[in-house]
């Protein structure tokens, strides 16, 4: 798509036809209405959204299109800004409804019943180092670089079958510690709006928001067998709650934390101690060892088991990595294969022209549209 869409009228008309087909096929107008998208006056929200989509695929920003575009647009740029900055529109609900509809109607019928579907959590840094007055701007720790930055943490939830990835929900997080917040909340925001709810959510603990997003996804009965995430969320209490409350198994990386213990042969051991305890395979085996451990007890007092496998770090041959699965019946190879879906994300085949996009909003509620093919 990088170069095949020119600015000539033929290409533009063809693109408009495809976008109109996508909007009609997926009942975007109804989804907008269910997500509290109502016009206060002037132009319908559907028309403005179509215009924004057109900008994405013609590789132009709003200014270039208004000033130099060949096509006449019936509304002014301030109309688009008011649409993007509205604190009443529920972008997350809109994305979740649209993605779940696409998964159930277009993707799931093409997928084998034997293939494992997964929910993927990921958190990343949303850097705003040049900002000074953004609401709830905070000092956040970048774990990959081990430095502090000004910005937010971005927690995202997606669905994948190993070939297709669909974004489901998102949350932009500040810091739960008030001393780390550099800018306060705008006290003029209406407490009845979705905007106020997002600001309240932004200062919650990341684990609480993770379960909030899972709860949102649960309402739509998405086909999923496992939840995948990295070691940042790999605590026994999180794994137990996902298994008990959402009936989903978890596969995740583990971090060697000295105060997180697992039960093995009637002994309480942390991850490093477990590695020393188990018998490793000789030679250059990629899977060094696997064991069944107790990770804790559920609300009924029953012990919850997990399967930990130790694998050789291919970047550092003398080091090891650990994965855990709450489904202890999986083979070592299957645990690694399923967890690989967290990165093995391939684009959606051409089911429809606008196959995938991701709405995300900062606290000015300006959506960023990420589109992949």
N, C-alpha and C positions, 0 to 999 in steps of 0.2 A: 504494500500500500504506500510505500515511501515515495514513489515517483509515478505511479500509474494514474493518479487523479490530477488532472490538469485543471486550469481555471476556465476552460472553454465550456460553453453552455451545454454541449452534449454530455460531457462527463458529469457536470453538475446535476443535470436532469436525471441521469441514470442513478446517481448517488441519492438524490431525493426520493426516487422511486423505491430504492432498496430500504432506506430508512423508514419511509411510510409503511412499507410491507412489514418490517420488523415491529414497528409500533402497533400496527393493527393486529398482527399475528399474536403478539404477547399482551394485548389489551393494556397498553401502557396508560391510557387515559383512566381506566378503572383503578389501576395500581396507584396512580397519583392521587386520585380521589380518596382512596383508602389510607393513604399516607399523609393526609391533611394538606394536600396541595390545592389551595383554592385561591382564585384571583380576587384581590380586593377591588380592583377596577382595571379597566383597559383590556389587555390581551390575555388569552387563556394560557395557563401554565404549560400545556402541551405544546403550543406553538413555540414558546421560548425554549423549551427543552430540545425540541427538534433543531432549532437554530444552533444551540450549543453543540449538539452532536455533529452538525454540519461543519462547524469550526474545527472539530477534532480531526475529521477526515479530509479536510482541505488544507490542513497544516497552517492555519492562520489564527492569530489571536483576535480578540474582539476589536482592538483598535485598527489593525490592518484591514480587517474585513469592512468596518464601517467607513474608513477613510479612503481605501483603495479598491474595495471589492467591486466586481462588475455587477453583482446582483443588488437590487434595491431591497432594503429591509424596512418593514413597515413600522417597527418600533425603535425607539432611541436606546442608546447604550445604558442609560440610567435605569431603564426597565429591566435589563439583564442583571445589573448590579443589585437592584432591589430583590429580584428573584433569587439570586445566589446568596444574599445576605439575610434572608428571612430566618428568624429564629423559631418559626412555627412549623416549618416543613420537616417531616421526619424522613431524612435521607436514608437512615439505617433500615428502617422498616421497608422502604421502597426497594432498596437493594436486596434485602432478604426475601421479600415476596417474589421479586423478579427472578432471582437466582434459583430459588426453590422450584418455581414454575418451569424454568428452562431445564433443570435437572430431571424433574419428573416426566415432563412431556417430550423432551428431545434427546436427552442423553441416556437416561436409565433404560429406555426400550432398546437401545443399541448395545447395551453392556451385558455381558454374560453374568448369570446368577452366581457363578463360582468366583467372580472377581471381588476382592475386598474393597469396599468403599470406606474412605477415611475422612475424618474432620481434622483439619490442621490448624494449630495455633502457632502464631509467630509474633514476636515483639521486636521492634526495631526503633532506632533513634530518629526522631523527626527534628532535625537541627534547625534552630532559628538564632544563630549566633549574632546576626546583625540586628536583631529585633531589640526594642527597648520598651515598648508599651503594649505588647500583646497580652491579652487577658490570661492569667494563670501561667505565664511564662515561668519556667523553673530551671533549676540546675539539676540535670539528669546525668546519670553515670552511663557512659558507653563501655559495655563490658568487653567488646572486641578490642578497643584501643586502650582501655583502662584509664580513661580521662573523663572529666566532667565537661559538659557542654550546656549551652542555653538552648532550651527547646522543650520537647515533649517525648513521651514514649508512645509508640503506636502499637496497639494490640489488635491483631487482625485474626479473623476466623474464616477459613476457606474449606471447600469440599473438593475431594479428588477421587478418581477411580484409578489413578496411575497414568492416565493418558490425558485427562482433561482436568483443569483446575477452574473452580468457580468461586469468586469471593462471596462471602455470606454476610459478614458483619464486621464492624470496626469500632474502636474506641480510642480517642486521643487522650492520654493521661498526663496530668501534671504531677505534682508530688504530694503525697499524703502528709508530709511534714511541712508545716506552714513556714518554717524558717528557710526552706529551700525554694519557696515561691517568690519570684522577683516582682510580679505584678498582681494586684488584687482583681477580684471579680467586679464587673460593672454592676453596681447596685441598682441601676435603673432597669435591669432586665426583668421582664414579667415572669413571676414565679409559676405561672400556669403553663408556660410554653415548654416545648421540647428543648429549647435552648438552655433554660435553667436546669432541666434534668441532666443535660450533658455536662454542664459545669459542675453539678453536684457529683456526678459519676467520676469526673476527672480527678478528684482528690480522694477517691476510694483506694483501697489496697488492690494491687493488680490481680491477686488471686480471687477477690470478690467479683471483680469485673469479668474475669474468665468464666465464672459460673453464671453471671448474668447473660453473657453472650451464648453460653450453652443452653440456657433456659429459653432464650429467644429462638434459637435454632430448633429446640425440641418441639415447639408449637407447630412446626411445619412438617413433622414426621419425615425428615430427610433420610434416605437410605444410607446408613453408616454402620460400620462394624467396630471401628477403632478410632481413638483420639490420639493424635501424634503431636508431640512438642519436644522442645529441647530440655536441657538439664535445668533451666531457669525455673521450671514448674515441677521438676521431678521430685516432689516430696511425697512420702507415703500417705499422708492425710489427703492430699489432692487426688491421688490414684484411687483411694478407697471411696471417696465421695463420688467421683465420676462413675465408678462401678456400681455403687449402691443406689445413687439417686437417678442416674441416667441410663443404667443398664448397658454401658459401653465399656469395652476393654481399652486399656491404654498401653501404648508402646512409646517409650521415651528414652532419652539419654539420661544418664546419672552422673552427678558430680560427686567427687570424693569429699564429702563434708564430715568432719570429725564427730559431730553431734547427731547425726542421723544414723540410726541403728536398724539392723535387720536380724531376724532370728534364724540361726543356722545351727543344726545339731545341738539344740537347747542352749545356745550361747548367743548373747547380744554382741554383734560385731558391726562396725562401720564398713564402708565400702573398701577401703584400703586393707583393713584387717581380713575381710572376706577374700580378697584377691590372694593374700598370703596363705590363707587357710586351704584353699581349694587346690586340687592337683591339676597342673597345666599339661596341655599336650606338648609333645616334644617337637623339635624341628622348627620349621617356618610356617606352622599352621596359622591360618588367618583367624580362626575361632579358637581361642586359648582354653576356655572352660565355660561350663554352664551349670547352674545350680538352682534348686528350688528353695526359696526362703520365705519366711513370714514377714509381711510388711506392716502388720498391725491388726487391729480388730475393728469390725463394723459396729453399728449401733446396737446390734443384737448380741454382741459379745463373741461373735464367730471370728476365728482367725482368717485373715485374707492372705492368700499365697501370691507370690510373684516369681517369675523365672528371670534370673539375671544371667546374661551371657557377657563374657569378657572377650573382646576382639583386639587384634593387634592394630595399633595406630600406624597406618601406612605412611604417614609423614614423619613419624618418629618410631623407628622399629623397636626401640627399647621401651616404649611406653604402651599403655593399653587404654582402651575405651570400654565403657560399660553401657549396656542396654537392658531395660527391664520391660517385661510384658506381664500384664495381669491375667492373660490367657496362658496358663502353664502347659496346655496341650500342644501349643505351636512348637514346631521344630526350630532349632537355632537358625537354620537357613531362612525359614519363613519369617521369623522375627526381623531379620536383617532386610529381607526383600520388602516387607510391608513398610518398615520404617523408611526405606528408600523412596517411597512415594512422597515423602516430605520435600524432596528435591526433584524427583523425576516428574516434573510438570511439563507436559507437552501442550501445545495450543489446540484449541477446539477446531475440528475440521469444519469445512464451510457449510454448516447447517443453515446459517442465515448471516446476513451481511455484518450486523453489529453483534458479534458473537460473545464478546466479553468486555466488561468494563468495571471499574471500581470507583465508587463514590467515597470520598473522604472529606471531612470538613474540619477546618481549624475553628477557633472560637469566634471568628468573624463570619463563620458559616459560608465560606466560599468553597464550593466543592472542587476537588481536583479529580479529573477524569483520567484514569489509567486504562488504556485500551491495548489489548494484546491479540495477536493473530497466530 
